[in-house]
Amino acid sequence: MKTGIDAISFDVANIHLPIKTLATARNIEPEKLEKGLGLIQMTLPDVHQDPVVFGANALTKLILDHNINLNEISRIYVGTESGIDSSKPISSFLISLIEQKFGEDTLAECDVVDFTFACIGGVDALQNCIDFVKLNPAKKAIVVTTDFAKYDLNSTGEYTQGAGAVAMLVTSNPRIIAFDENWATSTKGVFDFFKPYRSISKEAITQNTNNDLWFDNLEAEIEIHKDQPVFDGQYSNQCYMDRTRNAYFSFKKLKNTTKTLYTTWNSIIMHLPYSFQGRRMLSEIYALDSAEKIISENIEPADYQAKIKEVAKSEEYRNFVTEKLQPAELASSLIGNLYTGSIFMGLLSTLAHYYDTNKEIAGTQFGFLAYGSGSKSKVFEGTIQPEWKAALANVKLFENLKESKEIDFNTYESLHKKEQKQSVRTPKNEWILDRIEKEIPVLIGARYYKWVD
Ligand SMILES: CC(C)(COP(=O)([O-])OP(=O)([O-])OC[C@H]1O[C@@H](n2cnc3c(N)ncnc32)[C@H](O)[C@@H]1OP(=O)([O-])[O-])[C@@H](O)C(=O)NCCC(=O)NCCSC(=O)C[C@@](C)(O)CC(=O)[O-]
């Protein structure tokens, strides 16, 4: 029996800053961001949006577009690293909103939980749901990935920001993609990117007007949690490369094959913290694998680097990128990093590209290289199913992205600093953040949401 993704939907911020505008303001060469990293624009939440809003909107679209009977849903598992509460998961917010719209107790017997492991939490949720459906073929599960990839102003992460969610229905005999048995994992505990609690003095709080700090108590030293990560960009790239390479070669071992897998894959879907990350990182695997070298082989560091550089610049590799990776990059260039949702937005971008260009891909294999900081990679593969086009008919990814509203630099900074009071876009047919109940001593308390027609 096959198991995989039967339906998919998304919700992104729908307001964006052109990368050129940011480059000019920050005195960065626009060509570096556009041609070097593949960025065109970045999205960020409007005043009424947060990760609960994105997740609830993607989930509501999934339910409405595919007439999902909620009584059939046994699990809603959320991948996120943007939790808004240390105890109450985003999935708990989602069930209350869905029941608000579709009827009380419609999800009363549904199991819900959040998975957090940086960007790979959504893949963990998916793998778990696939195993569940394999054991219970009559049951269905939903995976929601939702995040706001927010970085400090003036940091090297600033131009990779993005916000939004992807929701997927996981069933037996799925219409879009069925996953194969083998999943390879590579893990190592590192500090490449993380969001620690930080201490701040009581005096500093009274001076602080930035609402994105979360205050736990008002004793002398206060523990706060910040949305923006602590990270080391180049080291995080190295960790990404090490983990995905190890998982890729473990995957080959699991499959007991010496074939270059990327040639058997019609498309390659990688975690994309920015559009060109996949193509910049995959050249190493490409070089090692095409030279039929195995990872344990001792290669002189000097030769090794030279070989990778040579491959990355070759026409053969450029053609390979255009054919296998570029379709996944298209949406990323227009949205930015979605953390847990990035790899699934890459899948959606590829499917939508082939849908819009009327190319039949049923029966072809897609390879997945997932990464989450901290760090972990998973490599797996799946086969596109005959009904993928019918399942995708309502998604209209690129049409929707064209509707995004451009903002200017001042609006961007004021949204980032949470100084903006009015929404940039008037919400319609969607969930919004209605109010945050502020209590003393908990400065930021319960969050309330409502549906706007
Ligand atoms: C990703 C970095 C490190 C990039 O860092 P950076 O310093 O902005 O860029 P760079 O120097 O690494 O690369 C610039 C590229 O532009 C090229 N370039 C230069 N000038 C020009 C020009 N004029 N015309 C054309 N091209 C130009 C230049 O040649 C180079 O391309 P290359 O040759 O190396 O392929 C930075 O953006 C960053 O710190 N980002 C935040 C962390 C991050 O995204 N890390 C990625 C790996 S970790 C990950 O993916 C997990 C994550 C982040 O999603 C979190 C999670 O798991 O939750």
The ligand as a Gaussian input file, in Angstrom:
#p B3LYP/6-31G(d) Opt

LIG

-5 1
 C       23.536000      32.143000       4.176000
 C       24.524000      33.228000       4.524000
 C       25.598000      32.621000       5.416000
 C       25.141000      33.783000       3.264000
 O       26.181000      34.642000       3.638000
 P       26.633000      35.889000       2.816000
 O       27.823000      36.381000       3.498000
 O       25.510000      36.812000       2.629000
 O       26.957000      35.344000       1.369000
 P       28.177000      34.413000       0.876000
 O       29.418000      35.179000       0.905000
 O       28.148000      33.103000       1.606000
 O       27.735000      34.143000      -0.606000
 C       27.475000      35.172000      -1.500000
 C       27.396000      34.589000      -2.883000
 O       27.126000      35.666000      -3.757000
 C       28.129000      35.724000      -4.760000
 N       28.306000      37.137000      -5.130000
 C       28.869000      38.134000      -4.403000
 N       28.834000      39.298000      -5.090000
 C       28.237000      39.031000      -6.285000
 C       27.915000      39.808000      -7.437000
 N       28.210000      41.111000      -7.500000
 N       27.293000      39.206000      -8.476000
 C       26.991000      37.892000      -8.433000
 N       27.282000      37.075000      -7.362000
 C       27.892000      37.659000      -6.300000
 C       29.351000      35.102000      -4.139000
 O       30.259000      34.665000      -5.148000
 C       28.709000      33.956000      -3.346000
 O       28.335000      32.871000      -4.199000
 P       29.189000      31.490000      -4.337000
 O       30.186000      31.803000      -5.372000
 O       29.801000      31.191000      -3.002000
 O       28.172000      30.496000      -4.752000
 C       23.827000      34.411000       5.253000
 O       22.747000      34.863000       4.502000
 C       23.309000      34.021000       6.611000
 O       24.015000      34.157000       7.595000
 N       22.000000      33.544000       6.681000
 C       21.371000      33.082000       7.908000
 C       21.744000      31.634000       8.235000
 C       21.450000      30.708000       7.074000
 O       20.531000      30.906000       6.305000
 N       22.223000      29.603000       6.963000
 C       22.018000      28.614000       5.926000
 C       22.374000      27.202000       6.374000
 S       21.626000      26.756000       7.928000
 C       19.958000      26.459000       7.527000
 O       19.618000      26.338000       6.390000
 C       18.993000      26.371000       8.658000
 C       18.124000      27.589000       8.854000
 C       18.883000      28.876000       8.729000
 O       17.097000      27.631000       7.874000
 C       17.519000      27.588000      10.269000
 C       16.797000      26.360000      10.746000
 O       17.145000      25.217000      10.505000
 O       15.848000      26.581000      11.502000

